[in-house]
Amino acid sequence: KPLAGVMHLALFWGFIFLLIATAAFAAWERIGFPEMTGWLYYLISWLADVGGFFAMLGIVVLAFIRYIRRPDRLNDHKPADGWILALVFAILLGGFLVEGLRIAAQIKLSTTLQQIAYEQDASPVGWMFAWLFKSMSLDGLVLWHRLSWWSHMFLAFLFIAVVPFTKLWHIFTGMIGYYSRDLDPKAVPLIENIEEAERFGVERIEENTWKDLLDLDACIR
């Protein structure tokens, strides 16, 4: 499934870049390291912006595949499927709204646009969002930035909380299953006295190996 695979790749690495950026800026704020200025700021901010944009694009395409194209392999829609996509999209969109409001406030506080023009390169997506709020007052920008920030945090922690109880759990089980896969040649096990056997294969959940159960957790539709 090339399209779905590429979109999952964009979504995964988009979140990785956003996680790195969030951790780096939080560490700089708390302990002063790494110093998020100069080329390092440009690099991490740009990766987070571009990664977040492609992650949003991935969500849109995955929603299109599930609800518009509707392939046969995705014929068992559940309400949680849509809510998960909406939650992830809202988190990503909320991050850009927070960034856009912050940049818009910086533009208001700058005496010339040139003082803040570096954000156009370092945060290209956030810069576009900032122009949505250019007509707002500074007080309005500060208020909406705070509201957006807390909303963004609430959704982010909600996402973390629901991971173990939804198909989002495959983020971890899929990676663990892939890492622990058996690379040895496979063969169908022989059944002794097949003509007299009363059972064929696994009949109870307890008869599965830990790897079988892990693969079951990682399997989603």
Backbone as JSON, one array per atom type, in Angstrom:
{
  "sequence": "KPLAGVMHLALFWGFIFLLIATAAFAAWERIGFPEMTGWLYYLISWLADVGGFFAMLGIVVLAFIRYIRRPDRLNDHKPADGWILALVFAILLGGFLVEGLRIAAQIKLSTTLQQIAYEQDASPVGWMFAWLFKSMSLDGLVLWHRLSWWSHMFLAFLFIAVVPFTKLWHIFTGMIGYYSRDLDPKAVPLIENIEEAERFGVERIEENTWKDLLDLDACIR",
  "N": [[0.85, -1.18, 0.0], [1.47, 1.6, -1.16], [0.8, 4.44, -1.02], [-0.54, 4.79, 1.47], [1.53, 3.85, 3.06], [3.59, 5.76, 2.65], [2.34, 8.03, 3.69], [2.01, 7.28, 6.35], [4.69, 7.2, 7.0], [5.35, 9.93, 6.75], [3.73, 10.95, 8.78], [4.76, 9.67, 11.07], [7.53, 10.51, 11.17], [7.12, 13.23, 11.16], [5.98, 13.66, 13.69], [8.14, 12.83, 15.22], [10.09, 14.82, 14.66], [8.72, 17.04, 15.68], [8.59, 16.31, 18.37], [11.32, 16.31, 19.04], [11.89, 19.04, 18.66], [10.17, 20.23, 20.56], [11.22, 19.16, 22.96], [13.82, 20.21, 22.84], [13.44, 23.02, 22.93], [12.14, 23.23, 25.4], [14.15, 22.3, 27.13], [16.09, 24.26, 26.71], [14.75, 26.45, 27.76], [14.57, 25.73, 30.45], [17.08, 24.77, 31.43], [18.95, 26.06, 29.95], [20.28, 24.82, 27.88], [20.15, 22.84, 24.94], [21.55, 25.79, 23.36], [19.22, 27.57, 21.8], [19.63, 29.23, 19.37], [20.7, 31.06, 16.44], [22.03, 28.98, 13.84], [21.18, 26.52, 14.83], [18.66, 27.01, 15.89], [17.32, 27.73, 13.53], [17.48, 25.28, 12.13], [16.16, 23.3, 13.77], [13.66, 24.5, 14.19], [12.76, 24.73, 11.53], [12.69, 22.03, 10.69], [10.72, 21.08, 12.45], [8.49, 22.59, 11.63], [8.16, 21.89, 8.89], [8.0, 19.11, 9.15], [5.69, 18.91, 10.77], [3.81, 19.97, 8.99], [3.79, 18.05, 6.9], [2.94, 15.88, 8.38], [0.32, 16.67, 9.0], [-0.67, 16.67, 6.39], [-0.44, 13.95, 5.9], [-2.41, 12.92, 7.66], [-4.74, 13.97, 6.47], [-4.71, 12.67, 3.96], [-4.82, 9.98, 4.78], [-7.34, 9.97, 5.99], [-8.84, 10.48, 3.71], [-8.37, 8.12, 2.27], [-9.6, 6.24, 3.95], [-12.3, 7.13, 4.26], [-13.25, 8.16, 1.84], [-12.11, 6.91, -0.5], [-12.31, 4.23, 0.4], [-11.25, 1.37, 0.57], [-11.5, -2.26, 0.3], [-10.18, -3.5, 2.39], [-10.56, -1.87, 4.53], [-13.14, -2.05, 5.67], [-14.55, -2.05, 8.02], [-15.46, 0.2, 9.64], [-15.23, 2.14, 12.6], [-16.52, 4.36, 15.13], [-14.4, 5.34, 16.7], [-12.23, 5.37, 14.98], [-12.48, 7.63, 13.32], [-12.45, 9.63, 15.27], [-9.88, 9.41, 16.3], [-8.27, 10.18, 14.11], [-9.22, 12.81, 13.87], [-8.42, 13.87, 16.33], [-5.58, 13.74, 16.23], [-5.14, 15.42, 14.04], [-6.19, 17.82, 15.06], [-4.37, 18.34, 17.13], [-1.99, 18.83, 15.7], [-2.8, 21.01, 14.08], [-3.45, 22.81, 16.12], [-0.92, 23.29, 17.19], [0.3, 24.78, 15.13], [-1.37, 27.0, 15.15], [-0.79, 28.1, 17.67], [1.91, 28.74, 17.24], [1.65, 30.53, 15.1], [0.2, 32.63, 16.29], [2.05, 33.45, 18.18], [4.19, 34.36, 16.54], [2.84, 36.4, 15.2], [2.38, 38.16, 17.33], [5.04, 38.82, 17.92], [5.67, 40.21, 15.6], [4.05, 42.44, 15.94], [5.34, 43.59, 18.12], [7.78, 44.28, 17.1], [9.83, 46.86, 15.76], [10.43, 47.09, 13.09], [9.64, 45.08, 10.23], [11.76, 43.63, 9.39], [13.16, 42.84, 11.62], [11.95, 40.56, 12.55], [11.91, 38.95, 10.41], [13.42, 36.66, 10.05], [11.95, 34.53, 10.95], [10.38, 33.83, 8.85], [11.86, 32.14, 7.28], [12.78, 30.25, 9.16], [10.43, 29.31, 10.32], [8.34, 28.51, 8.28], [5.66, 27.59, 7.88], [4.38, 28.4, 10.23], [4.72, 31.13, 9.89], [2.97, 31.69, 7.78], [0.55, 31.14, 9.05], [0.64, 33.17, 10.91], [-0.05, 35.48, 9.5], [-2.74, 35.25, 9.34], [-3.65, 36.39, 11.6], [-2.99, 39.03, 11.6], [-4.52, 41.34, 11.8], [-5.35, 41.49, 14.4], [-5.31, 42.87, 17.74], [-2.52, 43.47, 20.01], [-3.1, 42.69, 22.64], [-5.24, 40.99, 22.17], [-3.96, 38.99, 20.7], [-2.21, 37.94, 22.63], [-4.05, 36.93, 24.49], [-5.47, 34.98, 22.97], [-3.34, 33.38, 22.29], [-2.63, 32.24, 24.74], [-4.99, 30.82, 25.35], [-5.06, 29.07, 23.17], [-2.67, 27.71, 23.57], [-3.09, 26.29, 26.0], [-5.27, 24.72, 25.22], [-4.05, 23.23, 23.24], [-2.18, 21.81, 24.78], [-3.92, 20.32, 26.38], [-5.17, 18.63, 24.48], [-2.91, 17.27, 23.57], [-2.08, 15.82, 25.86], [-4.37, 14.34, 26.21], [-4.23, 12.73, 23.97], [-1.95, 11.19, 24.65], [-3.02, 9.84, 26.83], [-5.01, 8.2, 25.74], [-3.69, 6.41, 24.16], [-2.94, 3.7, 25.12], [-5.42, 2.45, 25.05], [-6.59, 2.39, 22.59], [-6.36, 1.89, 18.98], [-4.08, 3.28, 18.55], [-2.12, 2.2, 20.04], [-0.66, 0.54, 18.46], [1.46, 1.97, 17.56], [3.6, 1.46, 19.23], [3.55, -1.38, 19.63], [3.74, -2.28, 17.02], [6.34, -1.47, 16.24], [7.88, -2.89, 18.12], [7.14, -5.5, 17.48], [8.11, -5.66, 14.88], [10.85, -5.38, 15.32], [11.38, -7.67, 16.83], [10.89, -9.78, 15.16], [11.08, -13.05, 13.69], [13.7, -14.1, 11.76], [14.44, -16.45, 10.67], [14.11, -19.24, 8.35], [10.78, -20.24, 7.54], [8.35, -22.82, 8.22], [5.52, -24.97, 7.88], [4.4, -26.47, 10.81], [4.62, -29.97, 11.46], [1.93, -32.23, 12.02], [1.58, -34.7, 14.28], [0.43, -38.04, 13.89], [-1.84, -37.41, 12.24], [-4.25, -38.41, 11.3], [-5.52, -39.3, 13.52], [-5.63, -37.16, 15.15], [-7.31, -34.84, 17.26], [-7.41, -32.16, 17.34], [-6.44, -29.31, 15.43], [-3.95, -27.06, 15.0], [-4.07, -23.88, 16.76], [-6.33, -23.52, 19.39], [-7.05, -22.28, 21.72], [-6.54, -19.15, 23.41], [-4.44, -19.2, 25.16], [-2.63, -20.88, 24.03], [-1.15, -19.55, 22.21], [2.0, -18.05, 21.38], [4.08, -15.55, 23.02], [4.89, -13.81, 21.04], [2.97, -14.2, 19.08], [0.75, -13.08, 20.36], [1.63, -10.47, 20.65], [1.79, -9.71, 17.96], [-0.9, -9.82, 17.4], [-1.87, -7.67, 18.9], [-0.63, -5.65, 17.5], [-1.82, -5.69, 15.06], [-4.0, -3.94, 13.01], [-6.93, -2.38, 11.5]],
  "CA": [[0.0, 0.0, 0.0], [2.49, 2.67, -1.2], [0.33, 5.75, -0.57], [-0.74, 4.73, 2.92], [2.84, 3.7, 3.68], [4.3, 7.05, 2.61], [1.67, 8.95, 4.6], [2.39, 6.87, 7.71], [6.07, 7.64, 7.17], [5.31, 11.38, 6.99], [3.12, 11.17, 10.09], [5.68, 9.22, 12.11], [8.7, 11.38, 11.28], [6.65, 14.55, 11.54], [5.87, 13.69, 15.14], [9.49, 12.73, 15.78], [10.7, 16.15, 14.58], [8.01, 17.91, 16.63], [9.02, 15.91, 19.71], [12.68, 16.81, 19.23], [11.82, 20.5, 18.8], [9.55, 20.55, 21.85], [12.18, 18.83, 24.01], [14.96, 21.13, 22.76], [13.03, 24.34, 23.41], [11.86, 23.12, 26.83], [15.44, 22.2, 27.81], [16.73, 25.58, 26.65], [14.03, 27.33, 28.68], [14.76, 25.32, 31.84], [18.48, 24.6, 31.84], [19.82, 26.87, 29.1], [21.02, 24.0, 26.91], [21.06, 23.52, 24.0], [21.23, 27.18, 23.09], [18.4, 27.58, 20.59], [19.85, 30.46, 18.6], [21.52, 30.87, 15.24], [21.73, 27.91, 12.89], [20.46, 25.43, 15.49], [17.25, 27.41, 15.93], [16.8, 27.61, 12.17], [17.37, 23.87, 11.75], [15.13, 22.58, 14.53], [12.38, 25.12, 13.91], [12.36, 24.39, 10.16], [12.32, 20.62, 10.67], [9.44, 20.92, 13.14], [7.44, 23.16, 10.79], [7.96, 21.06, 7.69], [7.53, 17.81, 9.62], [4.3, 19.06, 11.19], [2.97, 20.15, 7.8], [3.62, 16.77, 6.21], [2.13, 15.04, 9.25], [-1.06, 17.07, 8.74], [-1.0, 16.16, 5.07], [-0.63, 12.52, 6.06], [-3.72, 12.68, 8.27], [-5.77, 14.26, 5.46], [-4.69, 11.6, 2.96], [-5.3, 8.75, 5.41], [-8.79, 10.12, 6.12], [-9.38, 10.33, 2.36], [-8.34, 6.7, 1.93], [-10.56, 5.49, 4.78], [-13.7, 7.54, 4.16], [-13.64, 8.51, 0.46], [-11.75, 5.79, -1.38], [-12.93, 3.08, 1.06], [-10.82, 0.05, 0.06], [-12.14, -3.4, 0.97], [-9.47, -3.87, 3.63], [-10.99, -0.94, 5.59], [-14.6, -2.1, 5.59], [-15.13, -2.19, 9.36], [-15.28, 1.49, 10.3], [-15.74, 2.35, 13.95], [-16.45, 5.79, 15.46], [-13.08, 5.71, 17.25], [-11.29, 5.6, 13.89], [-12.58, 9.04, 12.93], [-12.05, 10.49, 16.39], [-8.42, 9.38, 16.4], [-7.76, 11.05, 13.04], [-9.56, 14.2, 14.2], [-7.6, 14.28, 17.47], [-4.21, 13.99, 15.77], [-5.16, 16.62, 13.19], [-6.4, 18.98, 15.93], [-3.11, 18.6, 17.84], [-1.06, 19.45, 14.75], [-3.32, 22.33, 13.73], [-3.3, 23.66, 17.3], [0.48, 23.71, 17.3], [0.56, 25.86, 14.18], [-2.09, 28.19, 15.61], [0.01, 28.67, 18.75], [3.1, 29.33, 16.64], [1.24, 31.69, 14.32], [-0.15, 33.72, 17.21], [3.31, 33.93, 18.77], [4.91, 35.15, 15.54], [2.06, 37.62, 14.97], [2.66, 39.06, 18.45], [6.4, 39.32, 17.74], [5.62, 41.22, 14.54], [3.48, 43.65, 16.55], [6.31, 44.17, 19.04], [8.99, 44.69, 16.37], [9.74, 48.19, 15.15], [10.43, 46.87, 11.64], [9.39, 43.69, 9.87], [13.05, 42.98, 9.18], [13.61, 42.27, 12.89], [11.33, 39.25, 12.76], [11.85, 38.29, 9.09], [14.08, 35.36, 10.1], [10.94, 33.5, 11.18], [9.83, 33.44, 7.56], [12.67, 31.0, 6.85], [12.86, 29.25, 10.21], [9.09, 28.77, 10.6], [7.56, 28.91, 7.1], [4.23, 27.33, 8.05], [3.94, 29.31, 11.28], [4.68, 32.49, 9.32], [1.71, 31.8, 7.02], [-0.53, 31.23, 10.02], [0.72, 34.48, 11.58], [-0.74, 36.49, 8.71], [-4.18, 35.14, 9.58], [-3.98, 37.16, 12.8], [-2.3, 40.33, 11.52], [-5.43, 42.44, 12.13], [-5.69, 41.45, 15.82], [-4.5, 43.69, 18.63], [-1.53, 42.72, 20.77], [-3.78, 42.06, 23.77], [-6.0, 39.87, 21.63], [-3.01, 37.93, 20.34], [-1.73, 37.32, 23.87], [-5.15, 36.16, 25.06], [-5.73, 33.8, 22.15], [-2.17, 32.51, 22.38], [-2.73, 31.48, 25.99], [-6.09, 29.87, 25.21], [-4.65, 28.05, 22.2], [-1.61, 26.9, 24.16], [-3.68, 25.36, 26.96], [-6.06, 23.76, 24.45], [-3.08, 22.34, 22.58], [-1.64, 20.92, 25.81], [-4.98, 19.39, 26.77], [-5.32, 17.62, 23.42], [-1.69, 16.46, 23.54], [-2.12, 14.87, 26.97], [-5.47, 13.42, 25.92], [-3.66, 11.77, 23.03], [-1.09, 10.27, 25.4], [-3.85, 9.03, 27.72], [-5.83, 7.21, 25.02], [-2.85, 5.49, 23.38], [-3.01, 2.27, 25.5], [-6.78, 1.93, 24.97], [-7.06, 2.5, 21.21], [-5.44, 1.32, 18.0], [-2.82, 4.02, 18.6], [-1.15, 1.35, 20.72], [0.18, -0.12, 17.46], [2.68, 2.76, 17.4], [4.66, 0.77, 19.97], [3.55, -2.82, 19.39], [4.22, -2.51, 15.66], [7.79, -1.37, 16.22], [8.44, -4.0, 18.89], [6.93, -6.7, 16.7], [9.02, -5.66, 13.73], [12.2, -5.6, 15.83], [11.53, -9.02, 17.39], [10.44, -10.78, 14.19], [11.98, -14.18, 13.47], [14.22, -14.04, 10.4], [14.78, -17.8, 10.22], [13.14, -19.8, 7.4], [9.54, -20.72, 8.16], [7.72, -24.01, 7.66], [4.32, -25.37, 8.61], [4.76, -27.58, 11.71], [3.96, -31.24, 11.2], [0.99, -32.72, 13.02], [1.79, -36.13, 14.46], [-0.78, -38.85, 13.84], [-2.85, -36.48, 11.77], [-5.53, -39.08, 11.1], [-6.14, -39.52, 14.82], [-5.61, -35.91, 15.92], [-8.61, -34.24, 17.53], [-7.3, -30.7, 17.18], [-5.47, -28.86, 14.43], [-3.6, -25.67, 15.23], [-4.35, -23.23, 18.04], [-7.75, -23.42, 19.69], [-7.24, -21.4, 22.88], [-5.63, -18.01, 23.4], [-3.26, -19.55, 25.95], [-1.72, -21.67, 23.22], [-0.33, -18.65, 21.4], [3.25, -17.57, 21.97], [4.05, -14.11, 23.31], [5.03, -13.09, 19.77], [1.66, -14.24, 18.43], [-0.11, -12.12, 21.05], [2.13, -9.15, 20.3], [1.35, -9.45, 16.59], [-2.34, -9.58, 17.46], [-2.03, -6.29, 19.36], [-0.11, -4.72, 16.5], [-2.63, -5.77, 13.84], [-5.15, -3.03, 13.01], [-7.54, -2.17, 10.19]],
  "C": [[0.9, 1.24, 0.0], [2.0, 4.0, -0.64], [0.15, 5.78, 0.94], [0.59, 4.61, 3.65], [3.61, 5.01, 3.74], [3.67, 8.03, 3.59], [1.94, 8.57, 6.06], [3.83, 7.29, 8.01], [6.13, 9.13, 7.49], [4.75, 11.68, 8.38], [4.09, 10.81, 11.21], [6.84, 10.19, 12.28], [8.31, 12.82, 11.57], [6.54, 14.69, 13.05], [7.24, 13.59, 15.81], [10.16, 14.1, 15.78], [10.04, 17.12, 15.56], [8.41, 17.58, 18.06], [10.42, 16.43, 20.01], [12.67, 18.32, 19.46], [11.25, 20.89, 20.15], [10.52, 20.3, 23.0], [13.34, 19.82, 24.03], [14.6, 22.5, 23.32], [12.73, 24.32, 24.91], [13.16, 23.05, 27.62], [16.15, 23.54, 27.82], [16.08, 26.54, 27.64], [14.38, 27.02, 30.14], [16.22, 25.29, 32.27], [19.47, 25.37, 30.96], [20.63, 26.1, 28.09], [20.05, 23.04, 26.25], [20.62, 24.94, 23.71], [20.52, 27.29, 21.74], [18.48, 28.94, 19.91], [20.63, 30.1, 17.34], [21.06, 29.71, 14.39], [20.95, 26.78, 13.52], [18.97, 25.74, 15.59], [16.62, 27.25, 14.56], [16.52, 26.14, 11.83], [16.2, 23.19, 12.45], [13.75, 23.17, 14.26], [11.87, 24.75, 12.52], [11.93, 22.94, 10.06], [10.96, 20.39, 11.33], [8.29, 21.45, 12.28], [7.13, 22.28, 9.6], [7.44, 19.68, 8.09], [6.08, 17.86, 10.05], [3.36, 19.22, 10.01], [2.73, 18.83, 7.08], [2.84, 15.77, 7.06], [0.65, 15.37, 9.08], [-1.53, 16.56, 7.38], [-1.25, 14.65, 5.13], [-1.98, 12.17, 6.65], [-4.84, 12.9, 7.25], [-5.85, 13.13, 4.44], [-5.21, 10.29, 3.55], [-6.81, 8.8, 5.64], [-9.47, 9.96, 4.76], [-9.43, 8.85, 1.96], [-9.43, 5.94, 2.67], [-12.0, 5.84, 4.47], [-14.16, 7.9, 2.75], [-13.34, 7.35, -0.49], [-12.35, 4.48, -0.89], [-12.5, 1.73, 0.44], [-11.45, -1.07, 0.89], [-11.47, -3.74, 2.29], [-9.88, -2.98, 4.8], [-12.51, -0.88, 5.63], [-15.28, -2.22, 6.95], [-14.94, -0.91, 10.16], [-15.93, 1.5, 11.68], [-15.63, 3.84, 14.27], [-15.08, 6.22, 15.96], [-12.07, 6.0, 16.15], [-11.29, 7.07, 13.49], [-12.12, 9.97, 14.03], [-10.54, 10.53, 16.54], [-7.79, 10.29, 15.34], [-8.01, 12.51, 13.37], [-8.69, 14.72, 15.34], [-6.18, 14.61, 17.04], [-4.16, 15.24, 14.92], [-5.32, 17.87, 14.04], [-5.14, 19.34, 16.7], [-2.14, 19.33, 16.92], [-1.51, 20.85, 14.37], [-3.17, 23.3, 14.9], [-1.88, 24.14, 17.49], [0.81, 24.85, 16.36], [-0.19, 27.14, 14.55], [-1.32, 28.88, 16.73], [1.24, 29.38, 18.18], [2.74, 30.58, 15.85], [0.89, 32.88, 15.18], [1.1, 34.3, 17.86], [4.08, 34.8, 17.79], [4.17, 36.45, 15.25], [2.29, 38.64, 16.08], [4.07, 39.63, 18.35], [6.46, 40.39, 16.65], [5.09, 42.54, 15.09], [4.5, 44.36, 17.42], [7.57, 44.67, 18.34], [8.78, 46.06, 15.74], [9.75, 48.11, 13.63], [10.2, 45.38, 11.38], [10.69, 42.92, 9.71], [13.55, 42.3, 10.46], [13.08, 40.85, 13.1], [11.31, 38.43, 11.48], [12.51, 36.91, 9.1], [13.09, 34.22, 10.31], [10.32, 33.01, 9.87], [10.57, 32.23, 7.0], [12.68, 29.88, 7.88], [11.52, 28.56, 10.48], [8.15, 29.1, 9.45], [6.06, 28.69, 7.25], [3.66, 28.24, 9.13], [3.82, 30.74, 10.79], [3.38, 32.7, 8.53], [0.52, 31.9, 7.97], [-0.54, 32.59, 10.71], [-0.05, 35.54, 10.82], [-2.25, 36.38, 8.81], [-4.61, 36.03, 10.73], [-3.4, 38.58, 12.76], [-3.2, 41.5, 11.9], [-5.79, 42.48, 13.61], [-4.79, 42.38, 16.61], [-3.53, 42.82, 19.4], [-2.18, 42.01, 21.95], [-4.6, 40.85, 23.32], [-5.12, 38.69, 21.27], [-2.52, 37.19, 21.57], [-2.81, 36.44, 24.47], [-5.38, 34.86, 24.28], [-4.54, 32.84, 22.13], [-2.25, 31.64, 23.63], [-3.84, 30.42, 25.89], [-5.71, 28.72, 24.27], [-3.59, 27.13, 22.79], [-2.19, 25.87, 25.12], [-4.55, 24.32, 26.25], [-5.16, 22.74, 23.77], [-2.5, 21.35, 23.59], [-2.68, 19.88, 26.24], [-5.13, 18.27, 25.75], [-4.1, 16.7, 23.36], [-1.69, 15.42, 24.66], [-3.28, 13.9, 26.83], [-5.0, 12.33, 24.96], [-2.81, 10.73, 23.75], [-1.94, 9.31, 26.24], [-4.61, 7.93, 26.98], [-4.99, 6.19, 24.25], [-3.01, 4.03, 23.81], [-4.39, 1.64, 25.27], [-7.36, 1.97, 23.56], [-6.05, 1.86, 20.27], [-4.15, 2.12, 17.89], [-1.71, 3.21, 19.28], [-0.22, 0.67, 19.73], [1.42, 0.7, 17.14], [3.86, 2.04, 18.06], [4.71, -0.72, 19.65], [4.04, -3.15, 17.99], [5.73, -2.47, 15.58], [8.45, -2.53, 16.96], [8.3, -5.3, 18.11], [7.87, -6.8, 15.52], [10.45, -5.95, 14.18], [12.41, -7.05, 16.26], [11.09, -10.11, 16.41], [11.52, -11.86, 13.99], [12.4, -14.2, 12.0], [14.59, -15.41, 9.86], [13.74, -18.29, 9.22], [11.94, -20.41, 8.12], [9.06, -21.99, 7.46], [6.49, -24.34, 8.49], [4.67, -26.56, 9.5], [3.96, -28.84, 11.37], [3.03, -31.61, 12.35], [1.15, -34.23, 13.11], [0.45, -36.86, 14.49], [-1.98, -38.03, 13.39], [-4.23, -37.13, 11.62], [-6.26, -39.31, 12.42], [-6.22, -38.24, 15.65], [-7.01, -35.35, 16.08], [-8.6, -32.73, 17.34], [-6.24, -30.4, 16.15], [-5.19, -27.38, 14.68], [-3.99, -25.18, 16.61], [-5.85, -23.11, 18.23], [-8.03, -22.47, 20.85], [-6.19, -20.3, 22.86], [-4.35, -18.33, 24.15], [-2.23, -20.32, 25.13], [-0.86, -20.82, 22.29], [0.95, -18.3, 22.13], [3.13, -16.08, 22.25], [4.16, -13.29, 22.03], [3.71, -13.09, 19.01], [0.73, -13.19, 19.04], [0.32, -10.69, 20.74], [1.69, -8.77, 18.89], [-0.15, -9.17, 16.53], [-2.63, -8.16, 17.92], [-1.62, -5.29, 18.29], [-0.97, -4.69, 15.24], [-3.84, -4.86, 13.95], [-5.72, -2.97, 11.61], [-8.05, -0.74, 10.13]]
}
